[in-house]
Each structure stands twice: as C-alpha cells, then as structure tokens.
Amino acid sequence: MLRNRVLTALAMAGAVAATLLFAPPWLFGLLLGLVTCCGAYEWASFSGLEGALSRLLYSGGFALLAGVVFLLPQVQQPLIGLTSLLWVGIFGLVVAYPRGAFLCKNPLLAGVLGYLILLGAWAALIAIRQAEGGIGWLFWMFLLTTATDVGAFFAGRALGRRKLAARLSPAKTWEGVVGGAALAMLLCAGSLWLVLMPPIWWLLCLPGLLIFFAVVGDLFESLMKRSSDIKDSGDILPGHGGILDRIDSIVAVLPVLAWTLI
C-alpha cells in the first residue's frame, strides 16, 4: 500500500512538472482540463448519480462550462472570488459536522457545489498560469499541498494520537496536521524567502493561510464521501484512490492563492 502510494505520487509529480515546464498554454489547458473533468465524473457520485451515462453527462456539463470560463476571461476573477468565499462557508460546514450535513446529501445542492468548486479551481489555474511568474507560483502551490499531505501522512503514522475530526475522518490526527503544516512551512516559506525576500508577516501569512485551506479541502472531501457512504472517490490512482482524493487540497488552495495574486 505504502509502496503504491509513493510510486503513484512520484509519477504524478513528474507529470505535473513536465506539464508546467514544457507544455504550451493550449496543451497545459487541455491536460489540466481533462483532470478536472475526471474530478467532475467522480463528484457525480456525491450527487447521487450512479450510472456511467449520468456521470458522463454531469462531467460533460462541467466541460462545457469550463470551456466558457476559458473563453471568457472576464468571468474568471468573479468566479475566483466567489469560490474563495465559498470555501470559508465550507469550513463552517466541516466544523459543524454532522449538523448541516443534510445540505451535502441533497443531490441538487451537491451537484451545484461540485460545479462551483471545480470551476473555481479551473479559473484560478488559468489565471495563475497567465500571471507574471505563474509557472513558479504553480510549482510552489503544488509543493505546498504535497508537503502538507506527505508531512501529515508520516507524522500521523508515527505520532498520531489525538483525533482531528473523529466522526468525519477517523484516520486524521492533530499530530498529522502539525507535521504537515511544519513541513510545508519549512519548504514553502523558505523558498519564498530565497526568491522574493518578502516581509516576514507575508512570508508566514500566505503559506499559513493556504495550508489552512488545504486541510479544509481534505476534510470537506471526507465529509462528502461520508455523506454519500463512499470510501474513495475512485480507484484510478493506486494507493490514493480517485482523482478527487489526490486534488482535494489543491481545489481549495487554488482560488485562495489566485485571489491573493490577481
């Protein structure tokens, strides 16, 4: 299990690095668009859509909307702002669980929520990629979310005692969160200092804010899976589960990062 998880993570890291470094903008958009469409296909199960055809129709609807967002840059910034605010509200749902979980069990609301979350992440991805130094910021964001995940996994396995959200995700611990946050802060604050040398408050606040939303994104996917009685969003990634199991933190971090940069 651990071997599969590590090998899959390394393969994905290589694919992300190659896409960011070598893919022209149109290919970058196509490849990342396909990933988010796969995420939409998996999200359809949270909306009560179990058949392959209905899930394809849901992801096809997402693809059409993603195309509109790509072709109309003027809608990207409002969508990014809306999604950033949405994640603040989602934090409230996570904290209040199981109160409010009925909202996520409503198929229509769950479906709309999936579109908003994934479209907001898609718009943020486009906006950051096109911004000055965008490729560097995307590398930095992937480093942050990966470090948070890796640090939490190993710190939780070695030191985990106190449950973070026992009813929501029994495997997650406070020690894991602290370990993930510490590793991410060390790598990401350090890299920011070396490249930009920003004020100390900004150096600490930006990574800290994004680490917070990375944890919220992870917990919210757990909430959606628990509300839908699903263990993993899929099985396409050995050792990880589905696409959403791998990008749950990323889709929460992307709009917040884009909002701070543009």
Secondary structure by P-SEA (a helix, b strand, c coil): caaaaaaaaaaaaaaaaaaaccccaaaaaaaaaaaaaaaaaaaccccccccaaaaaaaaaaaaaaaaaaaacccaaaaaaaaaaaaaaaaaaaaaaccccccccccaaaaaaaaaaaaaaaaaaaaaaaaccaaaaaaaaaaaaaaaaaaaaaaaaaccccccccccccccccaaaaaaaaaaaaaaaaaaaaaccccccccccaaaaaaaaaaaaaaaaaaaaaaaaccccccccccccccccccaaaaaaaaaaaaaacc
